[in-house]
Amino acid sequence: MIARSICRAVAHTRRGFATAAASAQHPNTDELRLTFASPDTAFYNNDVVKQVDVPTLAGVVGVLANHVPTIGVLKPGVVSVIDLQGFFFEKFFVSSGTMSMNIDGTCQVLAEEVVRVDDIDQAAARAELEAAQRASVEGSDLSKAEAQIRAEV
């Protein structure tokens, strides 16, 4: 009984010290510092932003300053970055990757492939989507499945 009480007190003390040390090391978590990169380009490098919306397998995650630490796997979709004043939206299409929000107020979004939404040829994308949708109803089961994946991405 006494041993159990001592263990609880020691474990609680450790948690308290770890929290105090983390707070001392990272006092300014009122900012969201974003690093957003692909293997060949860094779009944001520890830049202060207001918000970033990230498509993950669990759904779209909206990250603001003081967000709870978390990690996620990116799914194909649009990453939206909102500047500090909340007026400028920059949108990027990502294929896959990871995101992590850390206790120190930093967020890393690392994607395998990134394209600015403004750089996408909408007519070509629409034609590819229509071709994939047509192919998803014709042919073998394998070709239908491949066409459905093309249409989703």
DSSP file (Angstrom, degrees, kcal/mol; ACC not computed):
  #  RESIDUE AA STRUCTURE BP1 BP2  ACC     N-H-->O    O-->H-N    N-H-->O    O-->H-N    TCO  KAPPA ALPHA  PHI   PSI    X-CA   Y-CA   Z-CA
    1    1 A M     >        0   0    0      0, 0.0     4,-1.9     0, 0.0     5,-0.1   0.000 360.0 360.0 360.0 -47.8    0.0    0.0    0.0
    2    2 A I  H  >  +     0   0    0      1,-0.2     4,-2.3     2,-0.2     5,-0.2   0.904 360.0  53.3 -66.5 -40.1    2.8    2.4    1.0
    3    3 A A  H  > S+     0   0    0      1,-0.2     4,-2.5     2,-0.2    -1,-0.2   0.897 107.4  51.6 -61.2 -40.3    4.8    1.4   -2.1
    4    4 A R  H  > S+     0   0    0      2,-0.2     4,-2.2     1,-0.2    -1,-0.2   0.910 109.9  48.9 -64.2 -42.2    1.9    2.1   -4.3
    5    5 A S  H  X S+     0   0    0     -4,-1.9     4,-2.2     2,-0.2    -2,-0.2   0.892 111.3  49.8 -64.0 -40.5    1.4    5.6   -2.8
    6    6 A I  H  X S+     0   0    0     -4,-2.3     4,-2.6     2,-0.2    -2,-0.2   0.924 109.8  50.9 -65.1 -44.0    5.1    6.3   -3.3
    7    7 A C  H  X S+     0   0    0     -4,-2.5     4,-2.6     1,-0.2    -2,-0.2   0.910 110.6  49.3 -60.5 -42.5    5.1    5.2   -6.9
    8    8 A R  H  X S+     0   0    0     -4,-2.2     4,-2.4     2,-0.2    -1,-0.2   0.914 111.4  49.1 -62.8 -42.7    2.1    7.4   -7.6
    9    9 A A  H  X S+     0   0    0     -4,-2.2     4,-2.2     2,-0.2    -2,-0.2   0.909 113.0  46.8 -64.4 -42.5    3.8   10.4   -6.0
   10   10 A V  H  X S+     0   0    0     -4,-2.6     4,-2.3     2,-0.2    -2,-0.2   0.925 113.0  48.9 -66.1 -45.0    7.0    9.8   -8.0
   11   11 A A  H  X S+     0   0    0     -4,-2.6     4,-2.1     1,-0.2    -2,-0.2   0.904 112.4  48.7 -61.9 -41.1    5.1    9.4  -11.3
   12   12 A H  H  X S+     0   0    0     -4,-2.4     4,-2.2    -5,-0.2    -1,-0.2   0.900 110.0  51.7 -65.4 -40.8    3.1   12.6  -10.6
   13   13 A T  H  X S+     0   0    0     -4,-2.2     4,-2.4     2,-0.2    -2,-0.2   0.907 108.3  51.8 -63.2 -41.7    6.3   14.5   -9.8
   14   14 A R  H  X S+     0   0    0     -4,-2.3     4,-2.7     1,-0.2     5,-0.2   0.927 109.1  49.8 -61.4 -45.1    7.9   13.4  -13.0
   15   15 A R  H  X S+     0   0    0     -4,-2.1     4,-2.4     1,-0.2    -1,-0.2   0.913 110.6  50.9 -60.3 -41.6    4.9   14.5  -15.0
   16   16 A G  H  X S+     0   0    0     -4,-2.2     4,-2.2     1,-0.2    -1,-0.2   0.909 111.6  46.5 -62.3 -42.9    5.1   17.9  -13.3
   17   17 A F  H  X S+     0   0    0     -4,-2.4     4,-2.8     2,-0.2    -2,-0.2   0.908 111.5  51.2 -67.2 -41.5    8.7   18.3  -14.0
   18   18 A A  H  X S+     0   0    0     -4,-2.7     4,-2.3     2,-0.2    -2,-0.2   0.909 111.9  47.3 -63.1 -41.2    8.4   17.3  -17.7
   19   19 A T  H  X S+     0   0    0     -4,-2.4     4,-2.3    -5,-0.2    -1,-0.2   0.916 113.0  48.4 -65.2 -43.1    5.5   19.8  -18.1
   20   20 A A  H  X S+     0   0    0     -4,-2.2     4,-2.2     2,-0.2    -2,-0.2   0.903 112.1  49.2 -64.3 -41.0    7.5   22.6  -16.4
   21   21 A A  H  X S+     0   0    0     -4,-2.8     4,-2.2     2,-0.2    -2,-0.2   0.910 111.0  49.4 -66.0 -41.5   10.6   21.8  -18.6
   22   22 A A  H  X S+     0   0    0     -4,-2.3     4,-2.0     1,-0.2    -1,-0.2   0.904 111.6  49.1 -64.3 -40.5    8.6   21.8  -21.8
   23   23 A S  H  < S+     0   0    0     -4,-2.3    -1,-0.2     1,-0.2    -2,-0.2   0.886 111.4  49.4 -65.9 -38.3    7.0   25.2  -20.8
   24   24 A A  H  < S+     0   0    0     -4,-2.2    -2,-0.2     1,-0.2    -1,-0.2   0.874 113.5  45.9 -69.0 -36.9   10.3   26.7  -20.0
   25   25 A Q  H  < S+     0   0    0     -4,-2.2    -2,-0.2     1,-0.2    -1,-0.2   0.845 124.1  31.2 -74.3 -33.9   11.9   25.5  -23.3
   26   26 A H     <  +     0   0    0     -4,-2.0    -1,-0.2    -5,-0.2     3,-0.1  -0.612  67.0 155.8-127.0  70.0    9.0   26.6  -25.5
   27   27 A P        +     0   0    0      0, 0.0     2,-1.0     0, 0.0    -1,-0.1   0.769  62.3  65.2 -71.7 -24.6    7.4   29.7  -23.9
   28   28 A N        +     0   0    0      1,-0.2     3,-0.4    76,-0.1    -5,-0.0  -0.672  47.9 139.8-105.4  81.7    5.8   31.2  -27.1
   29   29 A T        +     0   0    0     -2,-1.0    37,-0.7     1,-0.2    -1,-0.2   0.233  49.9  93.5-101.1  13.3    3.2   28.8  -28.3
   30   30 A D  S    S+     0   0    0     35,-0.1     2,-0.4    -3,-0.1    35,-0.2   0.440  80.0  69.6 -81.5   1.2    0.8   31.6  -29.2
   31   31 A E  S    S-     0   0    0     -3,-0.4     2,-0.7    33,-0.1    35,-0.4  -0.895  75.8-139.9-116.0 148.4    2.3   31.4  -32.7
   32   32 A L  E     -A   49   0A   0     17,-0.7    17,-2.5    -2,-0.4     2,-0.6  -0.940  18.6-164.8-105.7 113.4    1.9   28.7  -35.3
   33   33 A R  E     -Ab  48 106A   0     72,-2.5    74,-3.0    -2,-0.7     2,-0.4  -0.890  10.6-158.6-103.0 117.3    5.2   28.2  -37.0
   34   34 A L  E     -Ab  47 107A   0     13,-3.3    13,-2.0    -2,-0.6    12,-0.5  -0.813  19.1-175.3-105.5 131.5    4.7   26.2  -40.3
   35   35 A T  E     + b   0 108A   0     72,-2.8    74,-3.0    -2,-0.4     2,-0.5  -0.991  15.4 173.8-117.0 118.5    7.3   24.2  -42.2
   36   36 A F  E     +Ab  44 109A   0      8,-2.0     7,-2.2    -2,-0.5     8,-1.8  -0.984  13.4 148.7-130.6 119.3    5.7   22.9  -45.4
   37   37 A A  E     -Ab  42 110A   0     72,-2.3    74,-2.6    -2,-0.5     5,-0.2  -0.975  34.8-152.3-151.1 158.6    7.9   21.1  -47.9
   38   38 A S        -     0   0    0      3,-3.0     3,-0.3    -2,-0.3    74,-0.2  -0.690  53.6 -87.2-116.2 176.0    8.2   18.4  -50.6
   39   39 A P  S    S+     0   0    0      0, 0.0     3,-0.1     0, 0.0    73,-0.1   0.795 127.3  29.2 -58.2 -26.7   11.5   16.6  -51.4
   40   40 A D  S    S+     0   0    0      1,-0.2     2,-0.4     0, 0.0    73,-0.0   0.555 121.3  41.5-111.8  -8.2   12.5   19.3  -53.8
   41   41 A T        -     0   0    0     -3,-0.3    -3,-3.0     0, 0.0     2,-0.6  -0.998  55.1-151.5-145.7 137.2   10.9   22.5  -52.5
   42   42 A A  E     +A   37   0A   0     -2,-0.4    -5,-0.2    -5,-0.2     3,-0.1  -0.941  15.0 178.3-104.2 113.9   10.3   24.2  -49.1
   43   43 A F  E    S+     0   0A   0     -7,-2.2     2,-0.4    -2,-0.6    -6,-0.2   0.859  76.0  16.1 -82.5 -38.6    7.2   26.4  -49.4
   44   44 A Y  E     -A   36   0A   0     -8,-1.8    -8,-2.0   -11,-0.0     2,-0.4  -0.998  65.4-167.0-134.6 136.9    7.2   27.6  -45.8
   45   45 A N  E    S-     0   0A   0     -2,-0.4   -10,-0.3   -10,-0.2   -11,-0.1  -0.788  76.6 -42.0-129.6  89.5   10.2   27.3  -43.5
   46   46 A N  E    S+     0   0A   0    -12,-0.5     2,-0.3    -2,-0.4   -11,-0.2   0.834  92.0 162.6  60.3  34.9    9.3   27.9  -39.9
   47   47 A D  E     -A   34   0A   0    -13,-2.0   -13,-3.3   -14,-0.1     2,-0.5  -0.620  42.8-115.9 -86.9 143.2    7.1   30.8  -41.0
   48   48 A V  E     +A   33   0A   0     -2,-0.3    36,-0.4   -15,-0.2     2,-0.3  -0.678  44.7 166.4 -80.3 124.8    4.4   32.2  -38.7
   49   49 A V  E     -A   32   0A   0    -17,-2.5   -17,-0.7    -2,-0.5    34,-0.2  -0.860  41.1-129.1-131.3 166.9    0.9   31.7  -40.1
   50   50 A K  S    S-     0   0    0     32,-2.0    15,-0.5     1,-0.3     2,-0.3   0.898  82.8 -11.7 -82.8 -43.7   -2.6   31.9  -38.7
   51   51 A Q  E     -CD  64  82A   0     31,-1.4    31,-2.9    13,-0.1     2,-0.4  -0.995  48.3-159.9-157.3 151.4   -3.9   28.5  -39.8
   52   52 A V  E     -CD  63  81A   0     11,-1.8    11,-3.2    -2,-0.3     2,-0.5  -0.989  11.4-154.5-136.3 131.1   -3.2   25.5  -41.9
   53   53 A D  E     -CD  62  80A   0     27,-2.7    27,-1.8    -2,-0.4     9,-0.2  -0.925  17.0-170.7-106.7 125.4   -5.9   23.1  -43.1
   54   54 A V  E     -C   61   0A   0      7,-2.7     7,-3.1    -2,-0.5     2,-0.7  -0.958  21.7-132.8-124.4 128.0   -4.5   19.6  -43.8
   55   55 A P  E     +C   60   0A   0      0, 0.0    20,-1.9     0, 0.0     2,-0.2  -0.699  38.4 169.7 -80.0 115.4   -6.3   16.6  -45.5
   56   56 A T  E >   -CE  59  74A   0      3,-1.8     3,-1.7    -2,-0.7    18,-0.2  -0.725  51.4-102.6-118.6 170.8   -5.6   13.5  -43.4
   57   57 A L  T 3  S+     0   0    0     16,-1.9     3,-0.1     1,-0.3    17,-0.1   0.765 124.6  53.3 -62.9 -23.9   -7.0   10.0  -43.4
   58   58 A A  T 3  S-     0   0    0      1,-0.4    -1,-0.3    15,-0.2     2,-0.2   0.459 127.5 -87.1 -88.2  -1.8   -9.0   11.0  -40.3
   59   59 A G  E <   -C   56   0A   0     -3,-1.7    -3,-1.8     2,-0.1     2,-0.4  -0.662  68.9 -32.8 121.6 179.9  -10.5   14.0  -42.1
   60   60 A V  E     -C   55   0A   0     -5,-0.2     2,-0.6    -2,-0.2    -7,-0.0  -0.618  58.4-154.1 -77.1 127.5   -9.4   17.6  -42.7
   61   61 A V  E     -C   54   0A   0     -7,-3.1    -7,-2.7    -2,-0.4     2,-0.7  -0.912   2.4-154.7-106.5 121.6   -7.5   19.0  -39.7
   62   62 A G  E     -C   53   0A   0     -2,-0.6     2,-0.5    -9,-0.2    -9,-0.2  -0.865  14.9-160.3 -94.7 116.0   -7.5   22.7  -39.1
   63   63 A V  E     +C   52   0A   0    -11,-3.2   -11,-1.8    -2,-0.7     2,-0.2  -0.864  17.0 165.9-106.1 126.0   -4.4   23.7  -37.1
   64   64 A L  E >   -C   51   0A   0     -2,-0.5     3,-1.3   -13,-0.2   -13,-0.1  -0.734  49.7 -65.6-121.8 173.0   -4.1   26.9  -35.2
   65   65 A A  T 3  S+     0   0    0    -15,-0.5   -33,-0.2     1,-0.2   -35,-0.1  -0.292 122.4  24.3 -57.0 148.0   -1.7   28.2  -32.6
   66   66 A N  T 3  S+     0   0    0    -37,-0.7    -1,-0.2   -35,-0.4     2,-0.1   0.680  86.0 161.6  65.2  21.5   -1.8   26.2  -29.3
   67   67 A H    <   -     0   0    0     -3,-1.3    -1,-0.2     1,-0.1    38,-0.2  -0.413  49.9 -97.1 -67.2 147.0   -3.2   23.1  -31.1
   68   68 A V        -     0   0    0      1,-0.1    -1,-0.1    -2,-0.1    33,-0.1  -0.397  49.6 -94.7 -62.2 139.3   -2.9   19.9  -29.2
   69   69 A P        +     0   0    0      0, 0.0     2,-0.3     0, 0.0    33,-0.2  -0.332  64.2 151.5 -57.9 135.7    0.2   17.9  -30.4
   70   70 A T  E     - F   0 101A   0     31,-1.4    31,-3.3    -3,-0.1     2,-0.3  -0.980  34.7-144.7-158.4 162.8   -0.8   15.4  -33.0
   71   71 A I  E     + F   0 100A   0     -2,-0.3     2,-0.3    29,-0.2    29,-0.2  -0.947  20.9 176.5-130.5 156.8    0.4   13.5  -36.0
   72   72 A G  E     - F   0  99A   0     27,-2.4    27,-2.4    -2,-0.3     2,-0.5  -0.994  30.1-120.4-157.1 157.7   -1.4   12.5  -39.2
   73   73 A V  E     - F   0  98A   0     -2,-0.3   -16,-1.9    25,-0.2    25,-0.3  -0.891  35.3-128.2-101.4 126.7   -1.0   10.8  -42.5
   74   74 A L  E     -EF  56  97A   0     23,-2.3    23,-0.7    -2,-0.5   -18,-0.3  -0.464  19.6-162.8 -74.7 144.4   -1.9   13.0  -45.5
   75   75 A K        -     0   0    0    -20,-1.9    19,-0.2    21,-0.2    21,-0.2  -0.819  44.7 -71.9-114.1 163.4   -4.3   11.8  -48.1
   76   76 A P  S    S+     0   0    0      0, 0.0     2,-0.3     0, 0.0    19,-0.2  -0.324  89.0  92.3 -56.3 131.0   -4.6   13.4  -51.6
   77   77 A G  E    S- G   0  94A   0     17,-1.8    17,-2.9    76,-0.1     2,-0.5  -0.984  74.1 -51.3 169.7-166.9   -6.2   16.8  -51.2
   78   78 A V  E     - G   0  93A   0     -2,-0.3     2,-0.5    15,-0.2    15,-0.2  -0.857  32.9-156.3-106.1 126.7   -5.8   20.5  -50.8
   79   79 A V  E     - G   0  92A   0     13,-3.1    13,-2.4    -2,-0.5     2,-0.5  -0.891  15.5-159.8 -95.0 125.7   -3.6   22.1  -48.0
   80   80 A S  E     -DG  53  91A   0    -27,-1.8   -27,-2.7    -2,-0.5     2,-0.5  -0.927   5.2-165.2-110.9 130.7   -4.7   25.6  -47.3
   81   81 A V  E     -DG  52  90A   0      9,-2.8     9,-2.5    -2,-0.5     2,-0.5  -0.966   3.2-161.2-116.4 127.5   -2.4   28.1  -45.6
   82   82 A I  E     -DG  51  89A   0    -31,-2.9   -32,-2.0    -2,-0.5   -31,-1.4  -0.927  20.3-125.4-110.5 128.0   -3.9   31.3  -44.1
   83   83 A D    >   -     0   0    0      5,-2.2     3,-1.3    -2,-0.5   -34,-0.2  -0.072  33.2 -93.1 -68.6 172.8   -1.5   34.2  -43.4
   84   84 A L  T 3  S+     0   0    0    -36,-0.4    -1,-0.1     1,-0.3   -35,-0.1   0.801 125.5  49.8 -60.1 -33.7   -1.2   35.9  -40.1
   85   85 A Q  T 3  S-     0   0    0      3,-0.0    -1,-0.3     1,-0.0    -2,-0.0   0.642 108.8-123.5 -80.7 -13.8   -3.7   38.6  -40.9
   86   86 A G  S <  S+     0   0    0     -3,-1.3    -2,-0.1     2,-0.2     3,-0.1   0.603  86.9  97.1  84.6  11.8   -6.2   36.0  -42.1
   87   87 A F        +     0   0    0      1,-0.1     2,-0.6     2,-0.0    -3,-0.1   0.791  64.9  68.8-101.1 -34.4   -6.6   37.6  -45.6
   88   88 A F        -     0   0    0      2,-0.0    -5,-2.2     0, 0.0     2,-0.5  -0.787  57.6-170.8-100.5 122.3   -4.3   35.6  -47.8
   89   89 A F  E     -G   82   0A   0     -2,-0.6     2,-0.5    -7,-0.2    -7,-0.2  -0.933   0.8-170.7-108.4 129.0   -5.1   32.0  -48.6
   90   90 A E  E     -G   81   0A   0     -9,-2.5    -9,-2.8    -2,-0.5     2,-0.4  -0.986  10.1-161.2-118.3 129.6   -2.5   29.9  -50.4
   91   91 A K  E     -G   80   0A   0     -2,-0.5    26,-2.0   -11,-0.2    27,-0.5  -0.907  10.0-179.2-119.0 139.4   -3.7   26.5  -51.6
   92   92 A F  E     -GH  79 116A   0    -13,-2.4   -13,-3.1    -2,-0.4     2,-0.5  -0.982  23.6-133.8-132.8 141.7   -1.6   23.4  -52.6
   93   93 A F  E     -GH  78 115A   0     22,-3.7    22,-2.2    -2,-0.4     2,-0.4  -0.856  27.1-167.6 -92.5 130.7   -2.6   20.0  -53.9
   94   94 A V  E     -GH  77 114A   0    -17,-2.9   -17,-1.8    -2,-0.5    20,-0.2  -0.917  19.8-158.5-118.8 146.8   -0.7   17.2  -52.1
   95   95 A S        -     0   0    0     18,-1.7     2,-0.3     1,-0.4    -1,-0.1   0.891  67.9 -45.1 -87.7 -44.9   -0.5   13.6  -53.0
   96   96 A S  S    S+     0   0    0     17,-0.3    16,-2.5   -21,-0.2    17,-0.4  -0.956  73.6 116.3-173.1 173.6    0.5   12.0  -49.7
   97   97 A G  E     -FI  74 111A   0    -23,-0.7   -23,-2.3    -2,-0.3     2,-0.3  -0.994  51.8 -69.5 150.1-153.5    2.8   12.6  -46.8
   98   98 A T  E     -FI  73 110A   0     12,-2.6    12,-2.7    -2,-0.3     2,-0.3  -0.937  25.1-159.9-137.6 158.4    2.7   13.3  -43.0
   99   99 A M  E     -FI  72 109A   0    -27,-2.4   -27,-2.4    -2,-0.3     2,-0.4  -0.992   8.6-175.4-135.6 147.2    1.8   16.2  -40.7
  100  100 A S  E     -FI  71 108A   0      8,-2.3     8,-2.6    -2,-0.3     2,-0.5  -0.991  12.5-159.3-143.1 136.9    2.9   16.8  -37.1
  101  101 A M  E     -FI  70 107A   0    -31,-3.3   -31,-1.4    -2,-0.4     6,-0.2  -0.969  22.5-155.8-112.4 127.4    1.9   19.4  -34.6
  102  102 A N    >   -     0   0    0      4,-2.9     3,-1.7    -2,-0.5   -35,-0.1  -0.622  27.9-113.3-108.3 162.2    4.4   19.8  -31.8
  103  103 A I  T 3  S+     0   0    0      1,-0.3    -1,-0.1    -2,-0.2   -37,-0.0   0.735 112.1  64.2 -63.7 -23.1    4.1   21.1  -28.2
  104  104 A D  T 3  S-     0   0    0      2,-0.1    -1,-0.3     1,-0.0   -76,-0.1   0.367 121.3-100.7 -85.7   6.6    6.4   24.0  -29.1
  105  105 A G  S <  S+     0   0    0     -3,-1.7   -72,-2.5     1,-0.3     2,-0.3   0.582  81.7 129.0  88.2  10.1    3.9   25.5  -31.6
  106  106 A T  E     -b   33   0A   0    -74,-0.2    -4,-2.9    -4,-0.1     2,-0.4  -0.766  38.7-164.0 -99.2 147.5    5.6   24.2  -34.7
  107  107 A C  E     -bI  34 101A   0    -74,-3.0   -72,-2.8    -2,-0.3     2,-0.5  -0.998   1.1-162.1-130.5 129.2    3.8   22.3  -37.4
  108  108 A Q  E     -bI  35 100A   0     -8,-2.6    -8,-2.3    -2,-0.4     2,-0.5  -0.953   6.5-176.1-113.3 128.0    5.5   20.2  -40.1
  109  109 A V  E     -bI  36  99A   0    -74,-3.0   -72,-2.3    -2,-0.5     2,-0.6  -0.971   8.3-178.1-120.2 112.8    3.7   19.2  -43.3
  110  110 A L  E     -bI  37  98A   0    -12,-2.7   -12,-2.6    -2,-0.5     2,-0.3  -0.953   5.0-177.0-117.9 117.4    5.8   17.0  -45.4
  111  111 A A  E     - I   0  97A   0    -74,-2.6   -14,-0.3    -2,-0.6     3,-0.2  -0.860  30.6-140.9-119.3 148.0    4.4   15.9  -48.7
  112  112 A E  S    S+     0   0    0    -16,-2.5     2,-0.4    -2,-0.3    -1,-0.1   0.926  93.8  13.4 -70.4 -45.3    5.7   13.6  -51.5
  113  113 A E        -     0   0    0    -17,-0.4   -18,-1.7   -75,-0.1     2,-0.4  -0.999  69.8-176.1-134.7 136.8    4.3   15.7  -54.3
  114  114 A V  E     +H   94   0A   0     -2,-0.4     2,-0.4   -20,-0.2   -20,-0.2  -0.998   4.4 177.0-135.0 134.6    3.0   19.3  -54.1
  115  115 A V  E     -H   93   0A   0    -22,-2.2   -22,-3.7    -2,-0.4     2,-0.2  -0.999  34.4-117.7-134.3 131.9    1.4   21.5  -56.8
  116  116 A R  E >   -H   92   0A   0     -2,-0.4     3,-1.6   -24,-0.3     4,-0.4  -0.494  23.7-130.7 -63.7 135.4    0.1   25.0  -56.3
  117  117 A V  G >  S+     0   0    0    -26,-2.0     3,-1.4     1,-0.3    -1,-0.2   0.866 107.8  59.5 -57.8 -37.0   -3.7   24.9  -57.1
  118  118 A D  G 3  S+     0   0    0    -27,-0.5    -1,-0.3     1,-0.3   -26,-0.1   0.739 101.2  56.0 -63.9 -21.9   -3.2   27.9  -59.3
  119  119 A D  G <  S+     0   0    0     -3,-1.6     2,-0.3     2,-0.1    -1,-0.3   0.498  82.5 106.7 -89.3  -4.4   -0.7   26.0  -61.4
  120  120 A I  S <  S-     0   0    0     -3,-1.4     2,-1.0    -4,-0.4     3,-0.1  -0.603  73.7-128.7 -79.7 131.3   -3.1   23.1  -62.2
  121  121 A D     >  -     0   0    0     -2,-0.3     4,-2.4     1,-0.2     5,-0.2  -0.696  22.2-164.5 -77.6 104.1   -4.5   23.1  -65.8
  122  122 A Q  H  > S+     0   0    0     -2,-1.0     4,-2.6     1,-0.2     5,-0.2   0.860  83.7  53.0 -64.1 -37.7   -8.2   22.8  -65.0
  123  123 A A  H  > S+     0   0    0      2,-0.2     4,-2.2     1,-0.2    -1,-0.2   0.922 112.0  45.3 -65.3 -42.9   -9.2   21.8  -68.5
  124  124 A A  H  > S+     0   0    0      2,-0.2     4,-2.3     1,-0.2    -2,-0.2   0.902 113.9  49.7 -66.7 -40.4   -6.7   18.9  -68.5
  125  125 A A  H  X S+     0   0    0     -4,-2.4     4,-2.3     2,-0.2    -2,-0.2   0.910 111.4  48.7 -64.3 -42.2   -7.7   17.8  -65.0
  126  126 A R  H  X S+     0   0    0     -4,-2.6     4,-2.4     2,-0.2    -2,-0.2   0.907 111.3  49.7 -64.4 -42.0  -11.4   17.9  -66.0
  127  127 A A  H  X S+     0   0    0     -4,-2.2     4,-2.2     2,-0.2    -2,-0.2   0.896 111.2  49.6 -63.9 -40.5  -10.7   15.8  -69.1
  128  128 A E  H  X S+     0   0    0     -4,-2.3     4,-2.3     2,-0.2    -2,-0.2   0.898 110.6  50.5 -64.9 -40.9   -8.7   13.3  -67.1
  129  129 A L  H  X S+     0   0    0     -4,-2.3     4,-2.5     2,-0.2    -2,-0.2   0.926 110.4  48.6 -62.6 -45.6  -11.5   13.0  -64.5
  130  130 A E  H  X S+     0   0    0     -4,-2.4     4,-2.2     1,-0.2    -2,-0.2   0.898 111.5  50.0 -62.8 -40.4  -14.1   12.4  -67.2
  131  131 A A  H  X S+     0   0    0     -4,-2.2     4,-2.3     2,-0.2    -1,-0.2   0.906 111.9  48.1 -64.1 -41.4  -11.9    9.7  -68.9
  132  132 A A  H  X S+     0   0    0     -4,-2.3     4,-1.5     2,-0.2    -2,-0.2   0.891 110.5  51.4 -66.6 -39.0  -11.5    8.0  -65.5
  133  133 A Q  H  < S+     0   0    0     -4,-2.5     4,-0.3     2,-0.2    -2,-0.2   0.895 111.4  47.6 -65.9 -39.0  -15.2    8.1  -64.8
  134  134 A R  H >< S+     0   0    0     -4,-2.2     3,-1.3     1,-0.2     4,-0.4   0.918 112.0  49.8 -65.3 -42.5  -16.0    6.6  -68.2
  135  135 A A  H >< S+     0   0    0     -4,-2.3     3,-0.8     1,-0.3    -1,-0.2   0.754  97.9  69.3 -68.2 -23.7  -13.4    3.9  -67.6
  136  136 A S  T 3< S+     0   0    0     -4,-1.5    -1,-0.3     1,-0.2    -2,-0.2   0.608 104.2  41.9 -73.2  -9.3  -14.7    3.1  -64.2
  137  137 A V  T <  S+     0   0    0     -3,-1.3     2,-0.3    -4,-0.3    -1,-0.2   0.433 110.9  64.0-111.7  -2.9  -17.9    1.6  -65.7
  138  138 A E  S <  S+     0   0    0     -3,-0.8     2,-0.1    -4,-0.4     0, 0.0  -0.864  86.6  13.0-120.2 154.0  -16.2   -0.3  -68.6
  139  139 A G  S    S-     0   0    0     -2,-0.3    -3,-0.0     4,-0.1    -4,-0.0  -0.318  95.5 -17.1  89.7-165.8  -13.8   -3.2  -68.8
  140  140 A S     >  -     0   0    0      1,-0.1     4,-2.3    -2,-0.1     5,-0.2  -0.161  66.5-103.8 -73.8 169.1  -12.5   -5.7  -66.3
  141  141 A D  H  > S+     0   0    0      1,-0.2     4,-2.4     2,-0.2     5,-0.2   0.882 121.7  53.0 -61.5 -38.2  -12.8   -5.4  -62.5
  142  142 A L  H  > S+     0   0    0      2,-0.2     4,-2.4     1,-0.2    -1,-0.2   0.934 110.2  45.5 -64.1 -46.6   -9.1   -4.5  -62.3
  143  143 A S  H  > S+     0   0    0      1,-0.2     4,-2.2     2,-0.2    -1,-0.2   0.861 112.3  52.7 -67.1 -33.8   -9.4   -1.7  -64.9
  144  144 A K  H  X S+     0   0    0     -4,-2.3     4,-2.2     2,-0.2    -1,-0.2   0.924 110.1  48.0 -64.0 -43.8  -12.6   -0.4  -63.2
  145  145 A A  H  X S+     0   0    0     -4,-2.4     4,-2.0     2,-0.2    -2,-0.2   0.913 111.9  49.2 -63.9 -42.8  -10.8   -0.3  -59.8
  146  146 A E  H  X S+     0   0    0     -4,-2.4     4,-2.2     1,-0.2    -1,-0.2   0.900 111.3  49.9 -63.1 -40.0   -7.8    1.5  -61.3
  147  147 A A  H  X S+     0   0    0     -4,-2.2     4,-2.3     2,-0.2    -1,-0.2   0.876 108.1  53.0 -66.9 -37.2  -10.1    4.0  -63.0
  148  148 A Q  H  X S+     0   0    0     -4,-2.2     4,-2.1     2,-0.2    -1,-0.2   0.900 109.1  49.6 -64.3 -39.6  -12.0    4.7  -59.7
  149  149 A I  H  X S+     0   0    0     -4,-2.0     4,-2.2     2,-0.2    -2,-0.2   0.927 110.3  50.2 -64.5 -44.1   -8.7    5.4  -58.0
  150  150 A R  H  < S+     0   0    0     -4,-2.2    -2,-0.2     1,-0.2    -1,-0.2   0.898 111.1  49.9 -59.4 -40.5   -7.7    7.8  -60.8
  151  151 A A  H  < S+     0   0    0     -4,-2.3    -1,-0.2     1,-0.2    -2,-0.2   0.879 110.8  48.9 -67.5 -37.6  -11.1    9.6  -60.4
  152  152 A E  H  <        0   0    0     -4,-2.1    -1,-0.2     1,-0.2    -2,-0.2   0.875 360.0 360.0 -69.5 -37.1  -10.7    9.9  -56.6
  153  153 A V     <        0   0    0     -4,-2.2    -1,-0.2    -5,-0.2    -2,-0.2   0.473 360.0 360.0 -83.7 360.0   -7.2   11.3  -56.8
